[in-house]
């Protein structure tokens, strides 16, 4: 186990240290001691000062204790990174939110809607549709329609594709959309397509773009699409839920599939990272696009990204056709890369291996949680985290 609650920092930040310790104890008792989760790491900061840092449990089935520098498959927490990269290009005038996707990906010029694959969409798919998941694309994991069944058959959800990015969009273009762009919200491979847009606009692969434009400027030294050999010892095992409620290994850290460079770099789910690295990314967002004197985005752009962009100002409950996503639905909007609580203004996202982050710009809070458990929807850890942290607030900003 590493660290815990910094009681001095908690008092200075206006937070109840006893309640934070009680939250950690609850998570330990409810999930680690019962064997429901293999491990957990939690980092909480207010005004960018770390208040809580905990790493507990078993990093690998071979028994190693989880360390604070552990590396995780962050899955869909890759999506905000890809969205930031796109918005940097939008600020540079290389693309706009209302640019038709087919202008950059001509393979999408003749998309159709519905099972019969005959009807034309009511309007063209726009870049904003990729950012907010109103594109009409889907995930095979939704398990709802014959279209998502075809995604599963082609393996279009896989983080490490045997295809190149060009082959990925070419195969995707052979399938019909679930609905016309803008009509509904459906969690999907939209951000993978957005990653291909970034690659084509930059003339470079996502690894290079992210490293040069985001990771190196922010000092994110542990975030990558491929796990380097000299860091393999820090990679956790990943577990999955079995039919009997137990756990089995999904991906071994020592022999992880992320140690091989894929032909397709998934902008929707391909990154490995540490909580320390992602905290720097979150601090940049909290600060309105800047960190340590390095500005990636204008404050106005970040404000737009974390504002509800759903048509008509709706929420996911009124617009969603998704069976699965990394968010709740009632009172939840979606911006340009994140979900947000429409009442409390928190914005957040998570990954299918059960990593999660949230940012409260009013209270200037950042919360990060990591474990490696498939699927992420099994337990209500995220809601318990947000509620526990909110209950620990003594002094409220604003």
Secondary structure, DSSP 8 states (H G I E B T S, - for coil): -B--B-HHHHHHTTB-HHHHHHHHHHHIIIIITTTSSSEEEEEEEETTEEEEEEEEEBSSTT--B--TT-BEE-GGGHHHHHHHHHHHHHHTTS--TTSBGGGT-GGGTT-EETTTT-EE-SS--BHHHHHHT-SS---GGG--SHHHHHHHHHTTT-SS-SS-HHHHHHHHHTS-BSS-TTS-B---THHHHHHHHHHHHHTS-HHHHHIIIIIHHHT-TT-BSS--GGGGGGB--EEEE-TTS-EEEEE-STT-GGGS--SS--TTT--EE-HHHHHHHHHHHHTTSEETTEESS-HHHHHHHTS--SGGG--HHHHB--S--SS--TTEEE-SS-EEETTT--EEEE-TTS-EEEEETTTTEEEEEE--EE-TTSS-HHHHHHHHHHHTBSS---
